[in-house]
Amino acid sequence: MTLKAFICFFVFSILAFSCGWEEEETAIPSPRVWKGEEEEFEKSFDYDNPLDAYGKPVLVESGSRSPYSGVLELNASGQVTSKTYQDGILNGSSVKRSKDGSWVEANYREGKLHGKMTFYDANGKIRTVMNYENGKLKTAD
């Protein structure tokens, strides 16, 4: 084998074997979001047993009976509620907006209030802040 043929073979081998060996980037899945009215919610979801660790039923999708994971945005009688679920249990942020423009923001961990619960008036001014830890009220401002 000539030196030129050897170099060509070597370069070709490097290129051929190195292609596709890079680590694939894993895409971060965007959160699943369900939006709808109360009637649609009642058709799409059920609360199912078994109960979670705290005795609350688990939110499941009606068709598959799978626990729901994602954000649920429900418009019921002029109140808009956004709740985050993980495996059918409240876990993450929750926002409830009233007809008058006031709202409350809260956080849940494994189905229990955990962290700040903040009440706002219609102008966005904070009215009250309550702090929860594992479902128990710790302080209120």
LONUMI-206481 format. One line per field, with one value per atom (N, C-alpha, C): residue number from 1; residue in one letter; atom name; x, y, z. Coordinates in nm, 2 decimals, padded with zeros to 4 digits. Each point is the difference from the previous one (the first is absolute). Layout:
<nodes>
k	(NUM;...)
r	(A;...)
a	(CA;...)
x	(X;...)
y	(Y;...)
z	(Z;...)
</nodes>
This chain:
<nodes>
k	(1;1;1;2;2;2;3;3;3;4;4;4;5;5;5;6;6;6;7;7;7;8;8;8;9;9;9;10;10;10;11;11;11;12;12;12;13;13;13;14;14;14;15;15;15;16;16;16;17;17;17;18;18;18;19;19;19;20;20;20;21;21;21;22;22;22;23;23;23;24;24;24;25;25;25;26;26;26;27;27;27;28;28;28;29;29;29;30;30;30;31;31;31;32;32;32;33;33;33;34;34;34;35;35;35;36;36;36;37;37;37;38;38;38;39;39;39;40;40;40;41;41;41;42;42;42;43;43;43;44;44;44;45;45;45;46;46;46;47;47;47;48;48;48;49;49;49;50;50;50;51;51;51;52;52;52;53;53;53;54;54;54;55;55;55;56;56;56;57;57;57;58;58;58;59;59;59;60;60;60;61;61;61;62;62;62;63;63;63;64;64;64;65;65;65;66;66;66;67;67;67;68;68;68;69;69;69;70;70;70;71;71;71;72;72;72;73;73;73;74;74;74;75;75;75;76;76;76;77;77;77;78;78;78;79;79;79;80;80;80;81;81;81;82;82;82;83;83;83;84;84;84;85;85;85;86;86;86;87;87;87;88;88;88;89;89;89;90;90;90;91;91;91;92;92;92;93;93;93;94;94;94;95;95;95;96;96;96;97;97;97;98;98;98;99;99;99;100;100;100;101;101;101;102;102;102;103;103;103;104;104;104;105;105;105;106;106;106;107;107;107;108;108;108;109;109;109;110;110;110;111;111;111;112;112;112;113;113;113;114;114;114;115;115;115;116;116;116;117;117;117;118;118;118;119;119;119;120;120;120;121;121;121;122;122;122;123;123;123;124;124;124;125;125;125;126;126;126;127;127;127;128;128;128;129;129;129;130;130;130;131;131;131;132;132;132;133;133;133;134;134;134;135;135;135;136;136;136;137;137;137;138;138;138;139;139;139;140;140;140;141;141;141)
r	(M;M;M;T;T;T;L;L;L;K;K;K;A;A;A;F;F;F;I;I;I;C;C;C;F;F;F;F;F;F;V;V;V;F;F;F;S;S;S;I;I;I;L;L;L;A;A;A;F;F;F;S;S;S;C;C;C;G;G;G;W;W;W;E;E;E;E;E;E;E;E;E;E;E;E;T;T;T;A;A;A;I;I;I;P;P;P;S;S;S;P;P;P;R;R;R;V;V;V;W;W;W;K;K;K;G;G;G;E;E;E;E;E;E;E;E;E;E;E;E;F;F;F;E;E;E;K;K;K;S;S;S;F;F;F;D;D;D;Y;Y;Y;D;D;D;N;N;N;P;P;P;L;L;L;D;D;D;A;A;A;Y;Y;Y;G;G;G;K;K;K;P;P;P;V;V;V;L;L;L;V;V;V;E;E;E;S;S;S;G;G;G;S;S;S;R;R;R;S;S;S;P;P;P;Y;Y;Y;S;S;S;G;G;G;V;V;V;L;L;L;E;E;E;L;L;L;N;N;N;A;A;A;S;S;S;G;G;G;Q;Q;Q;V;V;V;T;T;T;S;S;S;K;K;K;T;T;T;Y;Y;Y;Q;Q;Q;D;D;D;G;G;G;I;I;I;L;L;L;N;N;N;G;G;G;S;S;S;S;S;S;V;V;V;K;K;K;R;R;R;S;S;S;K;K;K;D;D;D;G;G;G;S;S;S;W;W;W;V;V;V;E;E;E;A;A;A;N;N;N;Y;Y;Y;R;R;R;E;E;E;G;G;G;K;K;K;L;L;L;H;H;H;G;G;G;K;K;K;M;M;M;T;T;T;F;F;F;Y;Y;Y;D;D;D;A;A;A;N;N;N;G;G;G;K;K;K;I;I;I;R;R;R;T;T;T;V;V;V;M;M;M;N;N;N;Y;Y;Y;E;E;E;N;N;N;G;G;G;K;K;K;L;L;L;K;K;K;T;T;T;A;A;A;D;D;D)
a	(N;CA;C;N;CA;C;N;CA;C;N;CA;C;N;CA;C;N;CA;C;N;CA;C;N;CA;C;N;CA;C;N;CA;C;N;CA;C;N;CA;C;N;CA;C;N;CA;C;N;CA;C;N;CA;C;N;CA;C;N;CA;C;N;CA;C;N;CA;C;N;CA;C;N;CA;C;N;CA;C;N;CA;C;N;CA;C;N;CA;C;N;CA;C;N;CA;C;N;CA;C;N;CA;C;N;CA;C;N;CA;C;N;CA;C;N;CA;C;N;CA;C;N;CA;C;N;CA;C;N;CA;C;N;CA;C;N;CA;C;N;CA;C;N;CA;C;N;CA;C;N;CA;C;N;CA;C;N;CA;C;N;CA;C;N;CA;C;N;CA;C;N;CA;C;N;CA;C;N;CA;C;N;CA;C;N;CA;C;N;CA;C;N;CA;C;N;CA;C;N;CA;C;N;CA;C;N;CA;C;N;CA;C;N;CA;C;N;CA;C;N;CA;C;N;CA;C;N;CA;C;N;CA;C;N;CA;C;N;CA;C;N;CA;C;N;CA;C;N;CA;C;N;CA;C;N;CA;C;N;CA;C;N;CA;C;N;CA;C;N;CA;C;N;CA;C;N;CA;C;N;CA;C;N;CA;C;N;CA;C;N;CA;C;N;CA;C;N;CA;C;N;CA;C;N;CA;C;N;CA;C;N;CA;C;N;CA;C;N;CA;C;N;CA;C;N;CA;C;N;CA;C;N;CA;C;N;CA;C;N;CA;C;N;CA;C;N;CA;C;N;CA;C;N;CA;C;N;CA;C;N;CA;C;N;CA;C;N;CA;C;N;CA;C;N;CA;C;N;CA;C;N;CA;C;N;CA;C;N;CA;C;N;CA;C;N;CA;C;N;CA;C;N;CA;C;N;CA;C;N;CA;C;N;CA;C;N;CA;C;N;CA;C;N;CA;C;N;CA;C;N;CA;C;N;CA;C;N;CA;C;N;CA;C;N;CA;C;N;CA;C;N;CA;C;N;CA;C;N;CA;C;N;CA;C;N;CA;C;N;CA;C;N;CA;C;N;CA;C;N;CA;C;N;CA;C;N;CA;C;N;CA;C)
x	(00.09;-00.09;00.09;-00.03;00.08;-00.04;00.09;-00.02;-00.12;-00.02;-00.12;-00.13;00.00;-00.12;-00.03;00.11;-00.01;-00.06;00.05;-00.05;-00.15;-00.04;-00.14;-00.08;00.04;-00.07;-00.02;00.11;00.00;-00.10;00.01;-00.09;-00.15;-00.02;-00.14;-00.05;00.09;-00.04;-00.04;00.08;-00.03;-00.13;-00.02;-00.13;-00.12;00.02;-00.11;-00.04;00.10;-00.03;-00.04;00.04;-00.03;-00.14;-00.06;-00.13;-00.11;-00.08;-00.11;00.04;00.12;00.05;-00.02;-00.04;-00.02;-00.12;00.01;-00.11;-00.12;-00.11;-00.12;-00.05;-00.05;-00.06;-00.14;-00.03;-00.14;-00.08;-00.11;-00.09;-00.07;-00.02;-00.07;-00.15;-00.08;-00.14;-00.07;-00.08;-00.08;-00.12;-00.04;-00.11;-00.13;-00.07;-00.13;-00.10;-00.08;-00.10;-00.14;-00.09;-00.14;-00.08;-00.08;-00.08;-00.14;-00.09;-00.14;-00.10;-00.13;-00.11;-00.03;-00.08;-00.03;-00.07;-00.09;-00.06;00.09;00.10;00.10;00.09;00.03;00.08;-00.06;-00.13;-00.08;00.00;00.00;00.00;00.14;00.11;00.13;00.08;-00.05;00.07;-00.09;00.05;-00.06;00.09;-00.05;00.08;-00.01;00.11;00.00;00.06;-00.03;00.07;00.10;00.12;00.03;00.03;-00.02;00.03;00.15;00.03;00.15;00.04;00.12;00.05;-00.07;-00.07;-00.07;-00.15;-00.05;-00.14;-00.08;00.06;-00.07;00.00;-00.11;-00.01;00.10;00.04;00.10;-00.08;00.04;-00.06;00.05;-00.10;00.04;-00.08;00.06;-00.07;-00.11;-00.12;-00.11;00.02;00.06;00.01;00.11;00.12;00.11;00.00;-00.06;00.01;00.14;00.08;00.14;00.00;00.08;00.01;00.05;-00.06;00.04;00.12;00.09;00.12;00.00;00.01;00.00;-00.08;-00.02;-00.07;-00.15;-00.09;-00.14;-00.05;-00.06;-00.05;-00.15;-00.08;-00.14;-00.07;-00.10;-00.08;-00.14;-00.03;-00.13;-00.07;-00.11;-00.09;00.08;00.09;00.08;00.12;00.02;00.13;00.09;00.12;00.10;00.10;00.02;00.09;00.10;00.13;00.11;00.07;00.00;00.07;00.09;00.11;00.10;-00.01;-00.01;-00.01;00.12;00.04;00.10;-00.06;-00.01;-00.06;-00.13;-00.09;-00.13;-00.01;00.11;00.00;00.05;-00.07;00.05;00.14;00.08;00.15;00.05;00.02;00.05;-00.09;00.00;-00.07;-00.15;-00.08;-00.14;-00.04;-00.08;-00.05;-00.15;-00.07;-00.15;-00.03;-00.07;-00.03;-00.16;-00.04;-00.14;-00.05;-00.14;-00.06;00.03;00.02;00.03;00.15;00.08;00.14;00.10;-00.05;00.10;00.04;00.11;00.05;00.08;00.02;00.09;00.09;00.13;00.10;00.05;00.01;00.04;00.09;00.07;00.09;-00.04;00.01;-00.03;00.12;00.01;00.10;-00.07;00.00;-00.07;-00.14;-00.07;-00.15;-00.02;00.10;-00.02;00.06;-00.07;00.06;00.14;00.09;00.14;00.06;00.04;00.06;-00.10;00.02;-00.08;-00.14;-00.10;-00.13;-00.02;-00.01;-00.01;-00.13;-00.07;-00.13;00.03;-00.06;00.02;-00.14;00.00;-00.13;00.00;-00.11;-00.02;00.11;00.06;00.11;00.14;00.01;00.13;00.07;-00.07;00.07;-00.02;00.11;-00.01;-00.09;-00.10;-00.08;00.05;00.03;00.05;00.09;00.10;00.09;00.00;-00.02;00.00;00.10;00.07;00.11;-00.04;00.01;-00.04;00.12;00.00;00.10;-00.07;00.00;-00.06;-00.15;-00.07;-00.14;-00.04;00.10;-00.03;00.04;-00.09;00.03;00.11;00.10;00.11;00.00;-00.02;-00.01;-00.09;-00.05;-00.09;00.05;00.01;00.04;-00.12)
y	(-00.12;00.12;00.12;00.09;00.12;00.10;00.09;00.10;00.08;00.04;00.08;-00.08;-00.13;-00.08;-00.02;-00.02;-00.02;00.13;00.12;00.12;00.02;-00.03;00.01;-00.10;-00.12;-00.10;00.05;00.05;00.05;00.11;00.10;00.12;-00.05;-00.08;-00.06;-00.07;-00.08;-00.08;00.10;00.10;00.09;00.07;00.05;00.07;-00.10;-00.12;-00.10;-00.04;-00.02;-00.05;00.11;00.12;00.11;00.06;-00.02;00.06;-00.08;00.08;-00.05;-00.05;00.02;-00.04;00.11;00.12;00.11;-00.04;00.05;-00.02;00.08;-00.07;00.07;00.09;00.12;00.09;-00.05;-00.01;-00.04;00.13;00.00;00.11;00.00;00.12;00.01;00.01;-00.09;00.00;00.12;00.06;00.12;-00.05;00.07;-00.05;-00.01;-00.10;-00.03;00.09;00.06;00.10;-00.04;-00.01;-00.02;00.12;00.06;00.12;-00.04;00.05;-00.02;00.05;-00.02;00.04;-00.11;00.03;-00.10;-00.13;00.02;-00.11;-00.09;00.06;-00.08;-00.07;00.06;-00.06;-00.12;00.01;-00.12;-00.11;00.02;-00.11;-00.05;00.08;-00.04;-00.07;00.03;-00.04;-00.06;-00.08;-00.05;00.00;00.00;-00.03;-00.14;-00.07;-00.14;-00.05;-00.12;-00.07;-00.08;-00.04;00.02;00.14;00.03;00.13;00.02;00.13;00.02;-00.02;00.03;-00.03;00.08;00.11;00.09;-00.02;-00.11;-00.03;00.08;00.06;00.08;-00.09;00.01;-00.07;00.05;-00.08;00.03;00.04;00.11;00.05;-00.09;-00.06;-00.09;00.05;-00.04;00.03;-00.10;00.04;-00.09;-00.12;00.02;-00.10;-00.11;00.05;-00.09;-00.05;00.08;-00.02;00.02;00.07;00.03;00.13;00.00;00.12;00.11;00.12;00.12;00.07;00.03;00.08;00.11;00.13;00.11;00.12;00.10;00.12;-00.01;00.03;-00.01;00.14;00.06;00.14;-00.02;00.03;-00.01;00.13;00.02;00.13;-00.05;00.04;-00.04;00.13;00.03;00.11;00.13;00.03;00.12;00.00;-00.11;-00.01;-00.09;00.04;-00.08;-00.06;-00.13;-00.06;-00.08;00.01;-00.07;-00.08;-00.13;-00.09;-00.09;-00.03;-00.09;-00.13;-00.11;-00.14;-00.08;-00.09;-00.10;-00.13;-00.10;-00.13;00.01;00.10;00.01;00.07;00.06;00.06;00.15;00.09;00.14;00.01;00.06;00.01;00.11;00.12;00.12;00.11;00.09;00.13;-00.02;00.09;00.01;00.15;00.04;00.14;-00.01;00.08;00.01;00.15;00.03;00.14;00.01;00.11;00.02;00.10;00.01;00.09;00.14;00.04;00.14;00.04;-00.09;00.03;-00.04;-00.03;-00.05;-00.14;-00.04;-00.14;-00.04;-00.13;-00.07;-00.09;00.00;-00.09;-00.08;-00.13;-00.10;-00.10;-00.07;-00.11;-00.13;-00.11;-00.13;-00.09;-00.09;-00.10;-00.13;-00.10;-00.13;00.02;00.09;00.02;00.09;00.05;00.09;00.14;00.10;00.13;00.01;00.06;00.00;00.13;00.09;00.12;00.12;00.10;00.12;-00.02;00.06;00.02;00.15;00.06;00.15;00.04;00.09;00.06;00.14;00.02;00.13;00.06;00.14;00.06;00.02;00.06;00.02;00.09;00.08;00.09;-00.06;-00.13;-00.06;00.02;00.07;00.03;-00.12;-00.04;-00.11;00.03;-00.09;00.02;-00.08;-00.13;-00.09;-00.10;-00.03;-00.11;-00.10;-00.13;-00.11;-00.10;-00.05;-00.10;-00.13;-00.10;-00.14;-00.09;-00.10;-00.11;-00.13;-00.08;-00.13;00.01;00.10;00.01;00.07;00.04;00.07;00.15;00.08;00.15;00.03;00.07;00.03;00.15;00.09;00.14;00.07;00.11;00.09;00.14;00.08;00.14;00.08)
z	(00.00;00.00;00.00;-00.09;-00.01;00.12;00.02;00.11;-00.03;-00.12;-00.03;00.02;-00.04;00.02;00.15;00.08;00.15;00.06;-00.04;00.06;-00.04;-00.12;-00.04;00.08;00.02;00.07;00.15;00.06;00.14;00.01;-00.08;00.00;-00.01;-00.10;-00.02;00.12;00.06;00.12;00.12;00.02;00.11;-00.03;-00.12;-00.03;00.01;-00.05;00.00;00.14;00.09;00.13;00.10;-00.03;00.09;-00.02;-00.12;-00.03;00.09;00.06;00.08;00.14;00.04;00.13;00.10;-00.04;00.09;00.09;00.12;00.10;-00.06;00.00;-00.04;00.11;-00.04;00.09;00.03;00.13;00.03;00.02;-00.07;00.01;00.13;00.06;00.12;-00.04;00.05;-00.04;00.05;-00.08;00.05;00.07;00.10;00.09;-00.09;00.04;-00.07;00.06;-00.08;00.05;-00.06;00.09;-00.03;00.03;-00.10;00.02;-00.03;00.08;-00.03;00.10;-00.03;00.09;00.10;00.10;00.10;-00.06;-00.09;-00.07;-00.07;-00.07;-00.07;00.10;00.11;00.11;00.05;00.03;00.05;-00.09;-00.13;-00.10;-00.02;00.02;-00.02;00.11;00.13;00.12;00.10;00.09;00.11;00.12;00.12;00.12;00.03;00.02;00.01;00.12;00.04;00.11;-00.08;00.05;00.14;00.04;00.13;00.05;00.01;00.00;00.01;00.15;00.03;00.14;00.10;-00.04;00.10;00.00;-00.06;00.00;-00.10;-00.10;-00.10;-00.13;-00.08;-00.12;-00.11;-00.09;-00.10;-00.13;-00.06;-00.13;-00.11;-00.07;-00.11;-00.13;-00.11;-00.13;-00.02;-00.04;-00.01;-00.09;-00.12;-00.10;00.04;00.04;00.02;00.15;00.09;00.14;00.06;-00.08;00.04;00.09;00.10;00.08;-00.09;00.02;-00.08;00.05;-00.09;00.03;-00.10;00.06;-00.09;00.07;-00.08;00.05;-00.05;00.09;-00.03;00.02;-00.11;00.01;-00.02;00.10;00.00;00.02;-00.09;00.00;00.05;00.12;00.05;00.06;-00.05;00.05;00.01;-00.10;00.00;00.09;00.07;00.08;-00.08;-00.02;-00.07;00.10;00.00;00.09;-00.08;00.04;-00.06;00.11;-00.02;00.10;-00.07;00.07;-00.05;00.07;-00.08;00.06;-00.05;00.09;-00.03;00.05;-00.10;00.03;00.07;-00.04;00.05;00.13;00.06;00.13;-00.02;00.06;00.00;00.04;-00.09;00.03;-00.09;00.06;-00.07;00.02;-00.09;00.01;-00.02;00.06;-00.02;00.01;-00.10;00.00;-00.02;00.08;-00.02;-00.01;-00.11;-00.03;00.01;00.07;00.02;-00.10;-00.01;-00.10;00.03;00.13;00.03;-00.03;-00.05;-00.04;00.11;00.12;00.11;-00.03;00.06;-00.02;00.12;00.00;00.10;-00.07;00.05;-00.05;00.11;-00.02;00.10;-00.06;00.08;-00.04;00.08;-00.07;00.06;-00.02;00.10;-00.01;00.05;-00.09;00.02;00.06;-00.06;00.04;00.12;00.06;00.12;-00.03;00.05;-00.01;00.06;-00.08;00.05;-00.06;00.08;-00.04;00.01;-00.07;00.01;-00.07;00.07;-00.06;00.00;-00.11;-00.01;-00.06;00.07;-00.05;-00.05;-00.12;-00.07;-00.02;00.01;-00.04;-00.15;-00.05;-00.14;-00.07;00.08;-00.05;00.01;00.05;00.01;00.13;00.09;00.13;00.09;00.07;00.09;00.12;00.03;00.11;00.12;-00.02;00.10;-00.05;00.08;-00.03;00.11;-00.03;00.10;-00.04;00.10;-00.03;00.05;-00.08;00.03;00.00;00.08;-00.01;00.02;-00.11;00.00;00.04;-00.05;00.03;00.13;00.08;00.12;-00.01;00.05;00.00;00.10;-00.05;00.09;00.04;-00.10;00.04;-00.10;00.04;-00.09;00.02;-00.11;00.00;00.00)
</nodes>
